[in-house]
């Protein structure tokens, strides 16, 4: 129940469930993110759709994106590229 939008979201070595990703992708407080850091989170364990929605919703504000040690495959990167191009 944040009263102001988040500017930075950093998640490190914490397993996020599909429902967590769905919430983050639709949460109004994440639409103005400038910095998104996802470190040591295995992207192979959830659907990429919520992450794509989150990236699409932050196209005008997101400046830094960090996927350190997330194990993203080439296939997953291809799925993310349209959202990253914005």
C-alpha angles and dihedrals in degrees: 000000000000117000096206132041118266117250096185130031118183123178117178128182093338121126110233118202125222088258090053090053092046091052094047092049093053100034110115090216092066096054093090099047116149097179127035117180120182109175129176092357113134107231090195093077102064143039115275093216096089090049090050090050090050092050091047091051092052099046094118097045110028111106104161130036121181122187097171114173094349096132095231111182126219089252091054092047089053089053091051097046098087090054092044092052091063 
